[in-house]
Amino acid sequence: MRNVIITDGKVRLRATLNDTLAARDFEKRLPITCSGYDSGMNYCCSAASGLYDPLETQTGWQNGDISLGGGWFALLYDGEEKSGEYRNMMIIGKIVKDDLDLVKEMPERVTLTVSAE
């Protein structure tokens, strides 16, 4: 597992990448910058998906999860209770629990930079 920092220039989130193929591939591309918006339950940024193992996908997420798939990098900060409708989620990491509330301080439109800690 690798510690990363996600920032929008003002807010700094600590996160940990997991040991999936997708997370290891993503780590090789760091630092990465992507732009996106707040959907009301996650920040969605367009990003190349990269390598992944379909057997490592899951249904739904937990608040604080980070996903990468289908052309999207997402910070999933809310909606866990309704996330069961979302299949084939490729979760690559998790925002540190103490930093999850900081997501609410980010603007509606963001440019996120993810870098190794």
C-alpha positions as a printed NumPy array, in Angstrom:
array([[  0.   ,   0.   ,   0.   ],
       [  1.246,   3.453,  -0.928],
       [  0.394,   6.786,   0.675],
       [ -0.608,   9.58 ,  -1.697],
       [ -1.653,  13.215,  -1.427],
       [ -4.623,  14.566,  -3.391],
       [ -4.886,  18.332,  -3.648],
       [ -7.007,  20.878,  -5.459],
       [ -4.452,  23.586,  -4.689],
       [ -6.049,  24.532,  -1.354],
       [ -7.402,  21.348,   0.227],
       [ -4.903,  18.553,   0.912],
       [ -6.26 ,  15.008,   1.343],
       [ -4.205,  12.062,   2.527],
       [ -5.067,   8.709,   0.976],
       [ -3.736,   5.187,   0.634],
       [ -3.673,   3.152,  -2.561],
       [ -4.576,  -0.52 ,  -2.207],
       [ -2.788,  -3.539,  -3.693],
       [ -4.961,  -4.058,  -6.788],
       [ -3.469,  -4.235, -10.272],
       [ -5.247,  -0.952, -11.117],
       [ -3.774,   0.847,  -8.079],
       [ -0.252,  -0.402,  -8.84 ],
       [ -0.62 ,   0.732, -12.458],
       [ -2.008,   4.124, -11.339],
       [  0.927,   4.561,  -8.953],
       [  3.371,   4.234, -11.869],
       [  1.719,   7.277, -13.502],
       [  2.074,   9.586, -10.484],
       [  2.021,  12.508, -10.278],
       [ -1.197,  12.867, -12.238],
       [ -3.473,  15.88 , -12.693],
       [ -7.111,  15.679, -13.793],
       [-10.056,  18.05 , -13.877],
       [-13.655,  17.418, -12.948],
       [-16.659,  18.383, -10.877],
       [-18.678,  17.602,  -7.768],
       [-21.677,  15.381,  -8.564],
       [-23.117,  15.704,  -5.061],
       [-21.705,  12.407,  -3.824],
       [-18.315,  12.264,  -5.556],
       [-15.784,  14.274,  -7.469],
       [-15.543,  12.87 , -10.997],
       [-12.524,  13.651, -13.161],
       [-11.849,  12.265, -16.61 ],
       [ -8.767,  10.024, -16.544],
       [ -7.363,   7.066, -18.441],
       [ -8.322,   3.839, -16.681],
       [ -5.119,   1.889, -17.281],
       [ -4.614,  -1.767, -16.434],
       [ -7.003,  -3.596, -14.12 ],
       [ -8.141,  -7.097, -13.225],
       [-11.924,  -7.532, -13.738],
       [-11.921,  -9.991, -10.821],
       [-10.881,  -7.127,  -8.504],
       [-13.961,  -5.017,  -9.294],
       [-16.829,  -4.792,  -6.844],
       [-20.393,  -3.611,  -6.445],
       [-20.77 ,  -0.29 ,  -4.628],
       [-18.327,   1.576,  -2.435],
       [-17.7  ,   2.865,   1.047],
       [-17.592,   6.615,   1.65 ],
       [-13.984,   7.706,   1.218],
       [-13.143,   5.162,  -1.492],
       [-11.239,   6.231,  -4.597],
       [-12.156,   4.627,  -7.897],
       [-10.618,   4.533, -11.344],
       [-12.482,   3.012, -14.245],
       [-14.558,   3.684, -17.305],
       [-12.543,   6.814, -18.015],
       [-13.187,   8.321, -14.567],
       [-11.095,   8.993, -11.466],
       [-13.508,   9.565,  -8.57 ],
       [-13.354,  10.557,  -4.928],
       [-16.437,   8.807,  -3.528],
       [-17.227,  10.879,  -0.441],
       [-20.956,  10.091,   0.   ],
       [-23.747,   7.779,  -1.171],
       [-22.429,   4.537,   0.285],
       [-25.948,   3.457,   1.284],
       [-27.164,   3.753,  -2.336],
       [-23.99 ,   2.571,  -4.047],
       [-25.204,  -1.02 ,  -4.484],
       [-26.667,   0.017,  -7.849],
       [-23.152,   0.6  ,  -9.201],
       [-21.491,  -2.54 , -10.526],
       [-17.912,  -3.181, -11.67 ],
       [-16.404,  -0.478,  -9.458],
       [-12.61 ,  -0.505,  -9.514],
       [-11.612,   0.791,  -6.087],
       [ -7.92 ,   1.759,  -6.006],
       [ -7.658,   3.394,  -2.6  ],
       [ -9.205,   5.222,   0.314],
       [ -9.102,   8.751,   1.692],
       [ -7.822,   8.831,   5.28 ],
       [-10.923,   8.925,   7.503],
       [ -9.795,  12.079,   9.342],
       [ -9.54 ,  13.927,   5.997],
       [-12.897,  12.889,   4.524],
       [-14.754,  15.976,   5.818],
       [-12.172,  18.207,   4.052],
       [-13.68 ,  17.146,   0.718],
       [-16.656,  19.413,   1.502],
       [-14.293,  22.416,   1.405],
       [-13.43 ,  21.854,  -2.257],
       [-15.171,  23.95 ,  -4.946],
       [-17.716,  22.558,  -7.413],
       [-15.122,  22.39 , -10.212],
       [-11.65 ,  21.085,  -9.387],
       [ -8.285,  20.313, -10.842],
       [ -6.886,  17.517,  -8.7  ],
       [ -3.261,  16.517,  -8.453],
       [ -2.412,  13.1  ,  -7.043],
       [  1.197,  12.57 ,  -5.994],
       [  3.19 ,  10.138,  -3.882],
       [  3.542,  11.252,  -0.266]])
